[in-house]
Amino acid sequence: MFGNRRKALLVSAALVGGAMLMTACQNSDATKDNGAGAAKGSSSSPGKAGDSGSSSGSSSAGSGKDTATGNGGSDKGTDDGAGSGTDTGNGGREQVEQSCGANDISWSTRSETQAGGYILVIAKAKPGITCYLPAGLPTVAFGSDGTQAGPAEQSVGEQIKLSGSTTAYAGVNPKSTDTDGGKELDSIIVAVGDNDPNPESLPVGTITVDKPIVTNWHTAPTDAVPFS
């Protein structure tokens, strides 16, 4: 009987020991699982912090991109400025003044007695027109053969801006020689330069033409006397 009791104690001890061993294993596994979960959670936590940082960085980068778009708007302004500032270089554009043509001018003539007699050619811009007479001789021709007047002055004058009441004058001596002879004519042809496509015929009465001369354009009639 004592032996059976001892056997029962041993079996009980074995069962208790086995139960304790299983409990210990379960506790160890649970500890491992909890540790792994904690490690995973800890790893996830920095990951979230990193995600938050990345998101913030992305937002910041997005803000930078918007600023660049703003600069793009500045580029558009530059285009507009270039479109409006290419002539003067200061953002403005000046109106281009045109050169006078014969058809831009109201012409008239007057006979003068000074210097042996000459024809004063008078030029005004037509209403609403502003143009420039070049710094040079007017083109004055005579007769069907197109005899052209030479210079009465040694130097070239200044260009003249015709507008409103501003008047330009040129003096024409149709006969600069002292000899007899010449062509008898009653009109002259005037133009602004040799390439003027619209020359104007002006009546002047009967004149004798021989080696004619003409002055530059002047703003005072007394400066337009064609001395030989």
C-alpha positions in Angstrom: 0.0 0.0 0.0 2.8 2.3 0.8 4.2 1.5 -2.6 1.0 2.4 -4.3 0.8 5.6 -2.4 4.3 6.5 -3.5 3.4 5.7 -7.1 0.4 7.9 -6.9 2.6 10.8 -5.5 5.1 10.4 -8.3 2.3 10.4 -10.9 0.8 13.5 -9.2 4.2 15.2 -9.1 4.7 14.3 -12.8 1.3 15.8 -13.7 1.9 18.9 -11.7 5.4 19.3 -13.2 4.0 18.8 -16.7 1.3 21.4 -16.1 3.9 23.8 -14.7 6.1 23.2 -17.7 3.2 23.9 -20.2 2.3 27.0 -18.3 5.9 28.2 -18.4 6.0 27.6 -22.2 2.8 29.4 -22.8 4.0 32.3 -20.7 7.2 32.4 -22.6 5.4 32.3 -26.0 3.0 35.0 -24.9 6.0 37.1 -23.8 7.6 36.6 -27.2 4.4 37.5 -28.9 4.0 40.6 -26.8 7.6 41.5 -27.4 7.2 41.0 -31.1 3.9 43.0 -31.1 5.6 45.8 -29.1 8.5 45.8 -31.5 6.2 45.8 -34.4 4.1 48.6 -32.8 7.3 50.5 -32.0 8.5 50.0 -35.6 5.1 51.1 -36.9 5.2 54.2 -34.7 8.4 55.6 -36.2 7.1 54.6 -39.5 4.0 56.8 -38.9 6.2 59.6 -37.7 8.2 59.2 -40.9 5.0 59.1 -43.0 4.0 62.3 -41.3 7.3 63.9 -42.0 7.1 62.7 -45.6 3.7 64.2 -46.0 4.8 67.4 -44.5 7.8 67.5 -46.8 5.5 66.7 -49.8 3.3 69.6 -48.7 6.3 71.9 -48.5 7.5 70.7 -51.9 4.0 71.4 -53.2 4.2 74.9 -51.9 7.5 75.4 -53.6 6.0 74.2 -56.9 3.2 76.8 -56.5 5.9 79.5 -56.1 7.5 78.4 -59.3 4.1 78.8 -61.0 4.0 82.3 -59.6 7.3 82.9 -61.3 5.7 81.5 -64.4 3.2 84.4 -64.0 6.2 86.7 -63.8 7.5 85.3 -67.0 4.2 86.1 -68.7 4.6 89.7 -67.4 8.0 89.7 -69.0 6.5 88.7 -72.3 4.0 91.5 -72.1 6.7 93.9 -71.2 8.9 92.7 -74.1 5.9 93.1 -76.5 5.3 96.7 -75.3 9.1 97.7 -74.6 11.1 96.3 -77.5 11.4 100.0 -79.4 12.4 102.2 -76.5 13.9 99.6 -74.0 12.0 101.2 -71.1 8.6 99.4 -71.5 7.2 102.0 -73.9 6.7 102.3 -77.6 7.1 105.5 -79.4 5.0 106.4 -82.5 7.0 106.2 -85.7 7.0 109.5 -87.6 6.9 109.2 -91.4 8.9 110.9 -94.0 7.0 113.4 -96.1 5.9 112.5 -99.6 4.7 115.1 -102.1 1.1 113.9 -101.6 1.4 114.7 -97.8 2.0 118.4 -98.5 -0.1 121.4 -99.5 2.1 123.2 -102.1 2.2 126.8 -103.3 4.6 129.1 -105.1 5.4 132.8 -105.1 7.6 134.9 -107.4 10.3 136.9 -105.7 12.5 139.7 -107.2 15.6 139.4 -104.9 18.8 137.9 -106.4 17.7 138.6 -109.9 14.3 136.9 -109.4 13.4 133.4 -108.2 10.5 131.2 -107.3 9.7 130.5 -103.6 8.3 127.1 -103.1 6.1 126.8 -100.0 5.3 123.5 -98.3 2.8 122.7 -95.4 1.6 119.4 -94.1 -2.0 118.6 -95.1 -4.5 118.6 -92.1 -3.9 115.7 -89.7 -0.5 114.8 -91.1 2.8 115.0 -89.3 5.9 114.2 -91.4 9.6 115.0 -91.9 11.2 116.8 -94.8 14.7 115.2 -95.2 17.9 117.2 -94.7 18.6 117.7 -98.4 17.5 119.4 -101.5 13.9 119.1 -102.7 13.7 117.5 -106.2 12.8 120.2 -108.7 12.5 119.4 -112.4 11.7 121.3 -115.5 10.2 120.5 -118.9 9.5 117.3 -120.7 13.2 116.3 -120.6 13.3 116.4 -116.7 16.1 119.0 -116.3 16.8 118.9 -112.6 17.9 121.8 -110.4 21.3 121.6 -108.8 22.3 122.8 -105.3 22.3 126.5 -104.5 24.0 125.9 -101.2 27.3 124.1 -100.3 26.1 122.4 -97.1 23.1 120.2 -96.4 20.4 121.7 -94.2 18.5 120.1 -91.3 15.4 118.0 -91.6 12.1 119.8 -90.8 9.1 118.5 -89.0 5.9 119.5 -90.8 2.8 119.6 -88.7 0.0 122.1 -88.3 1.1 125.6 -89.2 4.8 124.8 -89.6 5.9 125.9 -93.1 9.0 125.0 -95.1 10.5 127.1 -97.9 12.9 126.4 -100.8 14.1 129.0 -103.3 14.4 128.0 -107.0 16.4 130.1 -109.5 15.4 128.7 -112.9 18.3 130.4 -114.8 21.6 130.7 -113.0 23.6 131.7 -116.2 24.2 135.2 -117.5 23.9 134.2 -121.2 21.0 134.4 -123.5 18.9 131.3 -124.3 17.2 128.6 -122.3 13.8 126.9 -122.4 10.6 128.8 -121.9 8.3 126.9 -119.5 5.3 127.7 -117.3 5.4 125.0 -114.5 7.9 123.1 -112.3 7.7 119.6 -110.9 8.5 119.2 -107.2 9.1 116.0 -105.2 10.6 115.0 -101.8 13.6 113.2 -103.0 14.3 111.4 -106.3 12.3 108.3 -105.3 9.1 110.2 -104.4 6.3 108.3 -106.3 3.9 111.3 -106.4 5.7 114.4 -107.7 3.6 117.5 -108.0 3.3 119.9 -110.9 3.1 123.6 -109.8 2.2 126.5 -112.1 4.8 129.4 -112.0 4.0 131.5 -115.0 6.4 131.8 -118.0 10.0 131.3 -117.0 13.3 130.8 -118.8 15.2 127.7 -117.7 19.0 127.3 -118.0 21.0 125.5 -115.4 18.5 125.9 -112.6 19.5 125.7 -108.9 17.5 125.2 -105.7 18.1 125.8 -101.9 17.6 123.3 -99.1 14.4 123.5 -97.1 14.3 126.3 -94.5 11.7 127.4 -91.9 12.3 131.1 -92.8 11.7 132.4 -96.3 14.6 134.8 -96.0 17.0 131.9 -95.7 15.7 130.4 -98.9 17.2 132.9 -101.4 19.1 131.1 -104.2 22.1 133.2 -104.7 24.2 132.0 -107.6 
